[in-house]
Amino acid sequence: MSTTVMNEMTIEMKNVKVTPGFLKAKDIDMDSYLVVHPLFDVPEEKVDLNAAVPLVMSKSVKWSLITLRAYLVIMVGLAFYRTLVLAGIF
């Protein structure tokens, strides 16, 4: 196996010269794995947020999210209260 170093990235392949972002399936030995760093990968298409539709939530999902929010607020309040007690304020 040959080792090619490109921009601080190491790729081990069998006699294949690879340019980052332009790797073809025929160049890869299917018995091995190739890890491509996201900075050297081909950029993916971005999602158009203007075309996205709002999520539809059932009543049970809304209720679960509201109770989760209340639980988190109470737990943060208790942690803050405990900090004040340990500091000697209360």
Number of C-alpha atoms within 10 A of each C-alpha: 8 11 13 15 11 12 7 6 12 14 18 16 18 12 11 15 14 16 9 16 14 10 14 8 8 7 13 15 12 9 5 8 11 12 10 15 11 9 9 14 13 12 9 6 6 6 8 7 7 6 7 8 7 6 6 8 9 9 9 9 11 12 12 12 12 12 12 12 12 12 12 12 12 12 12 12 12 12 12 12 14 13 13 12 11 10 9 8 8 9
